Amino acid sequence: MADPLIGLHAFLGEFAVFAFLWVMVELFNPNKESLARVKIISSIGLVFLFLSWFVGGYYYLNVYGADVKPLIKAGPQPWAHLVFTETKEHVFLFLPFIGLLAYFLIHSHGENLVKERKTRHAIQLLCLMIVLIGLSMAGMGYLISTGARNALEAGVTI
Amino acid sequence: MTPKELHAATMATLGSIIFVTFSTIYSEVSAPFKTFLASTFGHHWIAKSVLSVVVFVLVYYYFTRMSKGKNHWNAWQMAKNVTIVSILAGLIIFGFYVNEFWGG
């Protein structure tokens, strides 16, 4: 059975992506009520991004490195670790900072965002980056788990 | 936050992304650097995580306290800069590992 921590990491990351997607959509046609929602949802998204960082980091350091990494490297798809885990663990680090910047912009401008079209577009662009990078994390996670499964199916033991 | 602080936060975001990209690649090509990161922080990834936060705080501090001006800023231009740098940095890291594995 997969370690529950990896499920929690994926849950937190995916819900952070959904939160910033929600923020992006709300900002297409904002009003006072939707901006109140945007403030709450962006706060939740940011907290989930940081929690995903900590949970994913704990899993990576304490479970993945000892049990999964050697399995993938000895299996038929070592690139799953050597290309995709290596990329994922580093590119992920962009997300909390972009999320924090989006959060600062949203909470600094508040209700003025109804009038400030360019600032709304700036926040939407940052949200889009979070969504795209976040979805690429999910895709790379799929490739990494495929690498581990295929190693097990090939009879690799560590 | 004031426009100056938002400008500082943008520069800090760019600084952290560039630091992560540089330290990722440099730690792969320089074994002593990777060993230094791992021995100082327990693991090279913890080192990059902690230091990226340190870079964010230092760059933010520099642009809010040390630098002059920037009392108005262009949010759209800054978001574009963060987007372009993020995409390029992500592609550089991915391209590096692709080249390491398949490039021979």
HADDOCK unambig.tbl for C-alpha pairs under 7 A between the chains (distance, minus, plus):
assign (segid A and resid 79 and name CA) (segid B and resid 101 and name CA) 6.99 0.50 0.50
assign (segid A and resid 82 and name CA) (segid B and resid 97 and name CA) 6.93 0.50 0.50
assign (segid A and resid 82 and name CA) (segid B and resid 101 and name CA) 6.93 0.50 0.50
assign (segid A and resid 83 and name CA) (segid B and resid 97 and name CA) 5.07 0.50 0.50
assign (segid A and resid 83 and name CA) (segid B and resid 98 and name CA) 5.83 0.50 0.50
assign (segid A and resid 87 and name CA) (segid B and resid 93 and name CA) 6.17 0.50 0.50
assign (segid A and resid 87 and name CA) (segid B and resid 94 and name CA) 5.48 0.50 0.50
assign (segid A and resid 90 and name CA) (segid B and resid 20 and name CA) 6.94 0.50 0.50
assign (segid A and resid 91 and name CA) (segid B and resid 90 and name CA) 5.90 0.50 0.50
assign (segid A and resid 93 and name CA) (segid B and resid 49 and name CA) 6.98 0.50 0.50
assign (segid A and resid 94 and name CA) (segid B and resid 17 and name CA) 5.68 0.50 0.50
assign (segid A and resid 97 and name CA) (segid B and resid 13 and name CA) 5.55 0.50 0.50
assign (segid A and resid 98 and name CA) (segid B and resid 13 and name CA) 6.58 0.50 0.50
assign (segid A and resid 101 and name CA) (segid B and resid 9 and name CA) 6.47 0.50 0.50
assign (segid A and resid 101 and name CA) (segid B and resid 10 and name CA) 6.62 0.50 0.50
assign (segid A and resid 108 and name CA) (segid B and resid 1 and name CA) 5.25 0.50 0.50
assign (segid A and resid 118 and name CA) (segid B and resid 76 and name CA) 5.92 0.50 0.50
assign (segid A and resid 119 and name CA) (segid B and resid 75 and name CA) 5.46 0.50 0.50
assign (segid A and resid 119 and name CA) (segid B and resid 76 and name CA) 6.13 0.50 0.50
assign (segid A and resid 121 and name CA) (segid B and resid 76 and name CA) 6.75 0.50 0.50
assign (segid A and resid 122 and name CA) (segid B and resid 75 and name CA) 5.82 0.50 0.50
assign (segid A and resid 122 and name CA) (segid B and resid 76 and name CA) 4.54 0.50 0.50
assign (segid A and resid 122 and name CA) (segid B and resid 79 and name CA) 5.20 0.50 0.50
assign (segid A and resid 125 and name CA) (segid B and resid 79 and name CA) 6.58 0.50 0.50
assign (segid A and resid 126 and name CA) (segid B and resid 79 and name CA) 6.26 0.50 0.50
assign (segid A and resid 126 and name CA) (segid B and resid 83 and name CA) 6.94 0.50 0.50
assign (segid A and resid 129 and name CA) (segid B and resid 83 and name CA) 6.64 0.50 0.50
